Amino acid sequence: MSVLPVPDPAPPTPLDGDEKALLCAQLDEKRAILLRKVGGLDESQLRSTPTASSISLLGLLKHSAYVERYWFRHVFAGERPGFPWTDDDPDADWRPEAGETPQEIRDLYLDEVARSRAITDAAALDDEAITEFEDHPASLRGILLHMIQETSRHLGHADVIRETIDGATGD
């Protein structure tokens, strides 16, 4: 059974510099930690739900890919990419399907992160999103802050799941 690779640790995030660079570095650090949380595990471990929650590490990675897609491509850039959820199945982005491999979900996440970075690189912090979120305007700054918070919260989930699977702690 194949095992997802363990990426190198994220470089230390800067604590001084331009605001956009600092926000992007913080988000990139969280993204790198998420990839380390799923690294080194086989498919059975990645799909397991060892806590009271129904969340698996693979489901968390899939969800995180679609969160990137939603905020950067859909809300900020105004694209209309597809999403797995429907009114009848609002949590489909949390569930890795039987035909989806860990590598495919990891590649989806890496692709969405690359697209998010390209969108971010081409914009200024005060640029407004094309699509309003729940009838409220959003700037790139607000989306970056939201994504740091969102990804950090999910890293807490990943910590508990990973430690329950194999005792690994840290990033």
Solvent accessible surface area in square Angstrom, and as a share of the most:
residue,aa,sasa,rsa
1,M,163,0.73
2,S,90,0.58
3,V,82,0.47
4,L,6,0.03
5,P,66,0.42
6,V,83,0.48
7,P,33,0.21
8,D,119,0.62
9,P,83,0.52
10,A,23,0.18
11,P,105,0.66
12,P,126,0.79
13,T,27,0.16
14,P,63,0.39
15,L,163,0.81
16,D,128,0.66
17,G,50,0.48
18,D,91,0.47
19,E,82,0.37
20,K,45,0.19
21,A,55,0.43
22,L,45,0.22
23,L,20,0.10
24,C,31,0.19
25,A,25,0.19
26,Q,53,0.23
27,L,1,0.01
28,D,42,0.22
29,E,41,0.18
30,K,31,0.13
31,R,10,0.04
32,A,24,0.18
33,I,25,0.13
34,L,1,0.00
35,L,18,0.09
36,R,50,0.18
37,K,7,0.03
38,V,1,0.00
39,G,1,0.01
40,G,34,0.33
41,L,2,0.01
42,D,37,0.19
43,E,48,0.22
44,S,68,0.44
45,Q,59,0.26
46,L,1,0.00
47,R,66,0.24
48,S,39,0.25
49,T,67,0.39
50,P,51,0.32
51,T,41,0.24
52,A,120,0.93
53,S,50,0.32
54,S,102,0.66
55,I,36,0.18
56,S,4,0.03
57,L,0,0.00
58,L,0,0.00
59,G,0,0.00
60,L,0,0.00
61,L,0,0.00
62,K,5,0.02
63,H,19,0.08
64,S,11,0.07
65,A,0,0.00
66,Y,25,0.10
67,V,16,0.09
68,E,1,0.00
69,R,35,0.13
70,Y,54,0.20
71,W,26,0.09
72,F,0,0.00
73,R,27,0.10
74,H,35,0.16
75,V,0,0.00
76,F,16,0.07
77,A,37,0.28
78,G,20,0.20
79,E,67,0.30
80,R,168,0.61
81,P,20,0.13
82,G,52,0.50
83,F,52,0.22
84,P,42,0.26
85,W,83,0.29
86,T,76,0.44
87,D,146,0.76
88,D,142,0.74
89,D,46,0.24
90,P,88,0.55
91,D,84,0.44
92,A,7,0.05
93,D,6,0.03
94,W,60,0.21
95,R,101,0.37
96,P,21,0.13
97,E,73,0.33
98,A,103,0.80
99,G,69,0.67
100,E,47,0.21
101,T,58,0.34
102,P,9,0.05
103,Q,77,0.34
104,E,93,0.42
105,I,3,0.01
106,R,31,0.11
107,D,69,0.36
108,L,40,0.20
109,Y,2,0.01
110,L,65,0.32
111,D,62,0.32
112,E,0,0.00
113,V,4,0.03
114,A,55,0.42
115,R,105,0.38
116,S,0,0.00
117,R,102,0.37
118,A,62,0.48
119,I,29,0.15
120,T,5,0.03
121,D,108,0.56
122,A,93,0.72
123,A,16,0.12
124,A,55,0.43
125,L,16,0.08
126,D,99,0.51
127,D,59,0.31
128,E,102,0.46
129,A,15,0.12
130,I,126,0.64
131,T,29,0.17
132,E,95,0.43
133,F,67,0.28
134,E,124,0.56
135,D,127,0.66
136,H,118,0.53
137,P,97,0.61
138,A,18,0.14
139,S,25,0.16
140,L,0,0.00
141,R,70,0.26
142,G,34,0.33
143,I,1,0.01
144,L,2,0.01
145,L,92,0.46
146,H,59,0.26
147,M,3,0.01
148,I,27,0.14
149,Q,88,0.39
150,E,18,0.08
151,T,9,0.05
152,S,42,0.27
153,R,112,0.41
154,H,7,0.03
155,L,16,0.08
156,G,36,0.34
157,H,65,0.29
158,A,0,0.00
159,D,60,0.31
160,V,87,0.50
161,I,5,0.02
162,R,28,0.10
163,E,93,0.42
164,T,72,0.42
165,I,38,0.19
166,D,69,0.36
167,G,47,0.46
168,A,38,0.29
169,T,100,0.58
170,G,54,0.52
171,D,79,0.41
